[in-house]
Amino acid sequence: MLLVRGPMSVPDTIAVEQCEDYYTEHIGRDADGGQFMAGRHRDTKAWFAGTTADGEEAVCQRAAEKRDEMIAGLGDVELCGVRVKLFSVEIDGHVFGMIDTSDPELGPRVTLEPNDFLFRPPWDGAYDT
Protein backbone atom coordinates (compact mmCIF):
# COMPACT_ATOMS: atom_id res chain seq x y z
CA MET A 1 0.00 0.00 0.00
CA LEU A 2 1.33 3.46 -0.88
CA LEU A 3 0.51 6.56 1.08
CA VAL A 4 0.72 9.79 -0.87
CA ARG A 5 2.70 12.51 0.90
CA GLY A 6 2.72 15.50 -1.39
CA PRO A 7 4.24 14.82 -4.82
CA MET A 8 6.20 11.78 -3.59
CA SER A 9 4.94 8.35 -2.58
CA VAL A 10 6.51 5.98 -0.08
CA PRO A 11 5.16 2.67 1.20
CA ASP A 12 3.03 2.52 4.35
CA THR A 13 5.80 0.39 5.91
CA ILE A 14 9.46 0.14 5.02
CA ALA A 15 11.17 -3.25 4.82
CA VAL A 16 14.51 -3.43 6.65
CA GLU A 17 16.63 -6.46 5.86
CA GLN A 18 18.51 -8.23 8.63
CA CYS A 19 22.20 -8.38 7.65
CA GLU A 20 24.56 -10.53 9.68
CA ASP A 21 27.78 -8.74 10.65
CA TYR A 22 26.31 -5.38 9.63
CA TYR A 23 24.28 -2.55 11.17
CA THR A 24 20.99 -4.45 11.16
CA GLU A 25 22.38 -7.69 12.55
CA HIS A 26 20.28 -7.46 15.75
CA ILE A 27 16.75 -6.95 14.44
CA GLY A 28 13.88 -9.41 14.32
CA ARG A 29 10.82 -10.77 16.09
CA ASP A 30 10.14 -11.95 19.62
CA ALA A 31 8.16 -15.07 20.54
CA ASP A 32 4.89 -13.09 20.51
CA GLY A 33 5.53 -11.88 16.95
CA GLY A 34 6.45 -8.35 18.01
CA GLN A 35 9.30 -6.74 16.15
CA PHE A 36 12.35 -5.25 17.76
CA MET A 37 14.21 -2.33 16.27
CA ALA A 38 10.73 -1.00 15.39
CA GLY A 39 7.51 -1.95 13.67
CA ARG A 40 4.51 0.11 14.58
CA HIS A 41 6.39 2.36 16.94
CA ARG A 42 5.19 1.55 20.45
CA ASP A 43 8.11 2.57 22.58
CA THR A 44 11.64 3.88 22.47
CA LYS A 45 14.08 2.71 25.09
CA ALA A 46 17.06 5.04 25.07
CA TRP A 47 20.16 4.61 27.15
CA PHE A 48 23.29 6.78 27.12
CA ALA A 49 26.50 4.76 26.83
CA GLY A 50 28.83 7.75 26.80
CA THR A 51 30.70 9.65 24.10
CA THR A 52 33.75 8.81 22.09
CA ALA A 53 35.61 11.25 24.34
CA ASP A 54 35.07 8.63 27.07
CA GLY A 55 37.00 6.15 24.93
CA GLU A 56 35.30 4.84 21.80
CA GLU A 57 36.04 1.16 22.44
CA ALA A 58 34.67 1.31 26.00
CA VAL A 59 31.52 3.16 24.90
CA CYS A 60 30.88 0.69 22.07
CA GLN A 61 31.38 -2.22 24.47
CA ARG A 62 28.89 -0.75 26.98
CA ALA A 63 26.38 -0.13 24.20
CA ALA A 64 26.74 -3.70 22.88
CA GLU A 65 26.28 -5.12 26.38
CA LYS A 66 23.12 -3.04 26.89
CA ARG A 67 21.77 -4.07 23.47
CA ASP A 68 22.36 -7.74 24.28
CA GLU A 69 20.67 -7.29 27.68
CA MET A 70 17.63 -5.67 26.07
CA ILE A 71 17.32 -8.40 23.42
CA ALA A 72 17.74 -11.12 26.07
CA GLY A 73 14.85 -9.50 27.96
CA LEU A 74 12.61 -10.26 24.98
CA GLY A 75 12.92 -14.03 25.49
CA ASP A 76 13.17 -16.28 22.46
CA VAL A 77 13.84 -14.20 19.36
CA GLU A 78 14.27 -14.77 15.66
CA LEU A 79 16.76 -12.52 13.90
CA CYS A 80 15.07 -11.55 10.64
CA GLY A 81 14.00 -8.61 8.52
CA VAL A 82 11.25 -6.34 9.82
CA ARG A 83 8.76 -3.84 8.42
CA VAL A 84 8.68 -0.40 10.00
CA LYS A 85 5.97 2.27 9.83
CA LEU A 86 7.16 5.84 9.61
CA PHE A 87 7.63 7.46 13.02
CA SER A 88 9.65 10.13 14.75
CA VAL A 89 10.63 10.70 18.38
CA GLU A 90 12.98 13.29 19.87
CA ILE A 91 15.29 12.39 22.76
CA ASP A 92 17.64 14.98 24.25
CA GLY A 93 17.37 17.10 21.12
CA HIS A 94 18.14 14.23 18.72
CA VAL A 95 15.57 12.89 16.28
CA PHE A 96 15.12 9.12 16.05
CA GLY A 97 12.79 7.56 13.54
CA MET A 98 11.89 6.28 10.11
CA ILE A 99 11.34 9.59 8.36
CA ASP A 100 10.05 10.47 4.88
CA THR A 101 12.87 12.53 3.36
CA SER A 102 11.52 12.51 -0.21
CA ASP A 103 12.93 15.20 -2.45
CA PRO A 104 11.66 16.46 -5.83
CA GLU A 105 15.11 16.04 -7.38
CA LEU A 106 16.15 12.83 -5.61
CA GLY A 107 12.77 11.10 -5.59
CA PRO A 108 10.97 9.14 -2.89
CA ARG A 109 13.19 8.15 0.02
CA VAL A 110 13.02 7.35 3.71
CA THR A 111 15.83 7.81 6.24
CA LEU A 112 16.31 5.87 9.46
CA GLU A 113 17.70 8.33 12.00
CA PRO A 114 20.05 8.81 13.73
CA ASN A 115 21.82 6.05 11.78
CA ASP A 116 21.30 7.89 8.48
CA PHE A 117 20.28 4.69 6.65
CA LEU A 118 18.67 5.59 3.32
CA PHE A 119 15.84 3.49 1.85
CA ARG A 120 14.64 3.96 -1.74
CA PRO A 121 12.59 2.13 -4.35
CA PRO A 122 12.22 -0.78 -4.93
CA TRP A 123 11.66 -0.80 -1.11
CA ASP A 124 13.07 -4.32 -0.78
CA GLY A 125 14.79 -3.84 2.59
CA ALA A 126 18.18 -2.85 1.21
CA TYR A 127 19.63 0.44 2.44
CA ASP A 128 22.59 2.76 1.90
CA THR A 129 24.70 4.01 4.82
C-alpha positions, 0 to 999 in steps of 0.5 A, a space after each residue: 500500500 502506498 501513502 501519498 505525501 505531497 508529490 512523492 509516494 513511499 510505502 506505508 511500511 518500510 522493509 529493513 533487511 537483517 544483515 549478519 555482521 552489519 548494522 541491522 544484525 540485531 533486528 527481528 521478532 520476539 516469541 509473541 511476533 512483536 518486532 524489535 528495532 521498530 515496527 509500529 512504533 510503540 516505545 523507544 528505550 534510550 540509554 546513554 553509553 557515553 561519548 567517544 571522548 570517554 574512549 570509543 572502544 569502551 563506549 561501544 562495548 557498553 552499548 553492545 552489552 546493553 543491546 544484548 541485555 535488552 534483546 535477552 529481555 525479549 525471550 526467544 527471538 528470531 533474527 530476521 528482517 522487519 517492516 517499520 511504519 514511519 515514526 519520529 521521536 525526539 530524545 535529548 534534542 536528537 531525532 530518532 525515527 523512520 522519516 520520509 525525506 523525499 525530495 523532488 530532485 532525488 525522488 521518494 526516500 526514507 531515512 532511518 535516523 540517527 543512523 542515516 540509513 537511506 531506503 529507496 525504491 524498490 523498497 526491498 529492505 536494502 539500504 545505503 549508509 
